[in-house]
Amino acid sequence: MKLIAEARGNTRIILLDGLHRSGKSACLSATARILRASAPPVHVIHLRSGHGIADVRELAAAARGLGVGPSALCVDDADRVPGFAEALGTILERHDTTAIITGSRTIPLSEELLTRFGDRAVSRIPVTPLSYREWLEARNVRDSSDAFQSYARTGGLPDSWNGSDAENRGGDFLEMRVNSFLLTQIVEAFPLRSPAAIRPILSLLAAHMGEALSARQIRDALEGSRFPLSPQSIIDYLEACRQSGLIVPVPVLDLSDDREMQSAQVWYFADNGLRKAFAGRESAAETDRALRNLLFLGLRGAGWSVRQGRADMGRERKEEISFVCERDGRRIYVQSIGNSATAGERIRKYRTLLSVRDAWPKFLIDPAGPPDGGELTGDGVRHVLARDFLRDGAEP
């Protein structure tokens, strides 16, 4: 609500941007109530599901009621109105109003608005799945190992637990949620020739969390299955999943010259609960991948721009740093070590983090916890447990 209030003073178009079922419509309804109750009150037209705004003519007719004086046009399901951005431009020319909008699939909606108005004219307010701290507060439970494991399993979407104990309903409830998402957000929205191929592709991404996978590598991995897809088809399927908001592309940053690598890209899931439906059987390695996805979501939800780092370790050997994050002119490095890592892997990951010679903060997410002597060691690296990092963030 604070971000929306600030954005109203700077721009006339505000997009509540986020994954399906993350709470965007609830935020839009709350905004409409707050504006109507403000002093002086703001005239609000709130168009949402059930109002039958099916095309731009009906949208323009509804907007005529804005009149003069302070007003706001709140539109839900804007992505279902063909030509919405063009119609919104006409409305803003005729009325001195602020448009606060959202939809089921906000990524294509965002791209349409940015193409029509430019990035300076559109304020994007992220509505992300609940962070661990928010999840604890919303469920009114104390931080504990059991609570953290529960959060890791169910994810941060409110409907994953709201109303009853979703965990006790087991895999059937998870499968129902995922099937509904795939059907409404991907299969019905995009012209895919073999919709059933989505699941093995997403399962492959879940099994290779944090690894750069090309379309050709995915094609080769699926070879011999009942889904012989071309690399271009796989690119199209990945793009459909991206536009649905289910998966998030993360670029790889070559730290030797501080440039993004055009040939490499890593995928993460936008919610850990949805990811679980595509993950393999329970194992130490799978737990590590789920934890890494949680770390990505925690950093992204805290407003950090996230990339994966690739460091030059000599003799043509490259090693990765899990996350290179930037926000407000600051940078941090976060290296994740899993429970399944061998002693050699732990040493290698630690040395890779130390190879970055700048003075920005460095975090080592280590299940072993801080070494003797405290969290901050003599080399300037902060050793933190994943649960503590997700609860407290990367603030000093």
N, C-alpha and C positions, 0 to 999 in steps of 0.2 A: 504493500500500500504506500509505503514511503517513496519507493522508486517511481511508482506511477504518479504520485503527487508532484515529485520533482520534474518528471518528464513533461507534465502538463504545462509547466512554465517555459519549456524550451522547444517544444515541437507540437504539431497538430495531429500527428499520427503516432499512436502507441500500439505496438503489437505485443500481446501476451504470448510468448513463444515457448513451446514445450511439447513433451511427449503426450500422446493420447492418454487420458485419465490421470494426468498429473495434478489436476485441480485448476486449470485455466478458467473454466466456466464459473467455478466458485469464486475465483478472484475477480472476474468481471462483474458478477452479481454483487459482490461486496463493494466494489468500486462504485457501481450505480447507486447503491444505498447510501454510501458516504457522501457522494456528490449531492444527492437530493436533500440530505440532512445538513448540508453545510450552510454557513451564513455569509453572504446571501446564498439562497439555494440555487443550484444549477439545474436548468431544465434538461432532463435526461430522456432520451428515447432509447430503450433497451430492446433490441431485436435478438431473439434467441430461438432455439428449437421449438417448433410448434406454431410459430408465427407465420409460416408459409412464405417467407421471402425467398422465392425460387429463382428470380431473375433480376436484372438491373432495373427494369421498369418498376417493379414492386419495391425495390430498395429506394429508388428515387422518390416514389410516392410517399413512402413512410418518412423519409427525411424532410419532407416539406413541413412537417410539424415542428421542426427545430425553431422556427421563428427567429426573433431577434433577442439579443441579450446573451448572457453566459449560458452555454449549452454543451452537451456532450452526446455523441452518437456512439452507443455501445452495441457492437455487432458480434454475436457468436455465430459459429458455423459459416464464417465468411468464405472459407475455401470451397463451399458448395455453390457459390453464386458465380457463374461464368462471367468473366469480364469485370470482376469486382474492383480491381485497382482503377480501371478507367472510369467506372461509375463513381467511385469515391473521389476522384479528381474533380469531377463535375460538381459533386455535393460541396466540396470544400471551396470551390470558386463561388458558390451561391450563398454559403452560410459561414459565418464566423464561429466555427465550432471545433471541438477536439474529437477526433475519432479514436475510440479505444476498441480494439478488435482482437478476435482470436478465432480459432477453428480447430477442427479435428486433426488436420495435417497442416501444421504451421510452417514447415520448411518450404514447400512450394508456394504457400501464401506469402511468406517473407520474400522469396525471390521475385515474385510478381510485383510486390510493393516497391522493392529496391530498384527494379528495372524501371518502374514508372516514375518514382519520386526521388530516387537517389538515397544514399545512406545517411545524409545529413538531415533528411526530412522525416526519417522513421526512427523512433526509439523502440528498441527491442528489449522487453523486460522478460528475463528467463523465469519460467516456472518449472523448476526441476523436481525430480523425486526428492523426498525428504532426506536430509542429511542424517547422520547417526544421532547428532545432538537433537535435531528437530523430531526425529522418530521417538527418542526417549521421552521428550516433553509431550508429544502428542499421545503417547500411550501411557504416560504417567508412571513410568517404571524407572528404576535406578540403573545406572551403568554397572554392568557386570559382564563376566565372560559369557554367561548364558544369554543375556540380552543381546550382546554383540553377535553371537552365533545366530540368534533368531532374526536379527536385522539382515545378516548376510544371506540367509535363506529366503526371506520373504521380499526383500527389496524395499524401496522407499515410496512406491505408489500407494496412495491412501486406500484404494479399494483392495489392496492385497491383504488387508487385515481388518478394515473398518466393518463394524457391525457384528462380527463374530470371530472366533479364533481360527484364522485361515490355516495355521500350521497343522491343527488337528484334522483338517479336512484332507490333508495329504496331497498326493500327486494329481488326483482327479480335479481338484479346484485349480491347481496350477495349469493343467492341460486345458481346462475350459477357458481360462483367461487368455492363454496363448493362442488357442484356436480362434477365439473371438477377435483378437488383435490381428492375426494373419488374414482372416477373412475380410474384416471391415477396412483395415488400413492398407492392405497390400493387394490381395487377390481381386477385390472389387474395384480397386482404384487404378490398377495398372494392367496394361494388356500383356500378360505373361502367357506364353504358350504352354508351359509345363509348371503350373503353380506348385505341384508337389515337390519340385526340385528345391524350393526355398528351404525346407527343413535340413536336408543334408548340407547345403551351403552354410547355413547358420551354425549347424553342429560343427562343421570344420573350423569356422571362425572361433567358436567357443573353445575348441580343443587346442587352438594355436593362439590363445590370447597373448597379445604383446608381440607377436611375430609379424614381420612384413610379408604379406602374401600377395602375389600377383594373380591376375585372372588366369594366366596360363598354369600356374602352380595349382590353383583350385581345380582347373579342368583336368590336370593330370591326376590329382587325388581322387576325383570322381570317375575316372576312366575305369570301365569294367562294371560300373553300377548301371542301374536302369535310367540314368540321367546323363547321356552323352552330350553335354553342352559345349558349344564353342566358346572361346574366350570372350567374344563380344556379347554372347548371351549372358555369360556370368557377370560381365560389367553391367548389363541392363538389370539383372536381378539384384545385384548389390546396390545399384542406384535406387531401385524401387524400395528396398529396405532402408536406405539412407533417408529418402524423402518421407518415409513413414515415421522417421525418428527413432526406429528400433536400434540401429547401429550408428556409430559415430566414427568418421574417419579421423585419424590422428597422423599428421605428417611427421617425417623423420628429419631431424636437424643434424647436419654434419657439423660438429663442434670445432673442427679444424679450421673452417672458414665461415662458420655461422650462417650457413645457407641450407635451405630445405632441399632435400633430395627429391627430384621429380619422379624417380623410378620406384620409390618405396613409400608404402602407406600401411599403417597399422589400424586394425578395427577394434573398437570396444562396444559393449552393449550399453544402452541408455538406462537400463534398470537391471539390478542384479536378480530380482525375482523372475523377470522375463528371460534373462540369460539362462537361468537354472533349467529351463525346459529343454534347452539344446545342449546342455553339458553332459559329459559322460558319467560313468558310475563314480561313486564317492571314492576318492583316493587322496593321498597327500598332494600329488601334483595338481589335481583338480581343485582342491582347497586353495592352493597357491594362486591358481588362475582366477578364481572367484575373488580372492582378496585383492589381487592386482586390479581387477575391474572396479572393486569398491574404492580403492585409492584414486583411480581415475575419476570416478563419479564425485568423490569428495572434493577433489581439487577443482573440477569443472564447476561444481555447485557453489564453491566459494568464490567464483569469479575469475579463476586463473585461466589464461590461455595455455593449453597443454600440447606439448610435442614430445616425441621420444628422441632422446639424444644418441648420437653415435660418435664415440671418441676414438681417436687414433692412438693405438697402443704400441706402435712401432712394428717394423718388419711386415708391413701391409696387413696388420691385424687390427680389426675393428671390434670394439666392445660397446655394448649399449648402456645407457643410463635410462632408467625406466621413464622418468618424466622430467622435462625441462619446462618450467612454468613461468609465465610473465603476467604481471598485473600492475597497473599504475606506475610504470617505469621501473619496477623491481623484477628480479629474477630469483628463482630458487631451483635447486636440483634435488630430486627425490629418487633414491635408489631403493628398490624393493628386493628383499631377500626372502625366499619362501622357506617353509619348514622342510621341504624335501630337498633343499640345496645341499650339495656335498661340501666338505670343508674347503676343497679347492675352488668350488664355485663361489663360496662366500668370500674367500680372499680375493678372487678375481673381480667380483663386483665392487668390493671395497676399494681396491686399487684403481678401478676405473673411475669411481667417484672422485678419488684424490687427484686423478690426472687433470681434472679441470682446475686451472690455476687462478681463476678470478676470485674475488672476495665475496661473491654472493653466497647466501646461506646454503648449506648442504645437509640433507636429511638421509639417514640410513634407517629404513624401516626393517627392523630385524626382530624376528620372533624370540631371539635370545634376550632381548631387552638391553638396557644400557650396560656397558662394562663397569667394572669396579672403578670408583672415582667419580661417577656421575654421568649425566646424560651427554654433556658437551666434553668431548675429548680434546687432547692437546693439539690434534690436527685440525680442529675447528668443525668437525662433523658431529651433528646431533644424532644420537642413537635413540630411536623412539619405537615403541610398540605400535602396531597398526591401529589397534583400538584407541590408544591415547591420541594418535595423530588425527584420526577421523573425528574424535570427540572435540579436540582442542584446536585443530587446524595448524597452520604453519606460522602463526603469529609468534613473535618473540615472547 
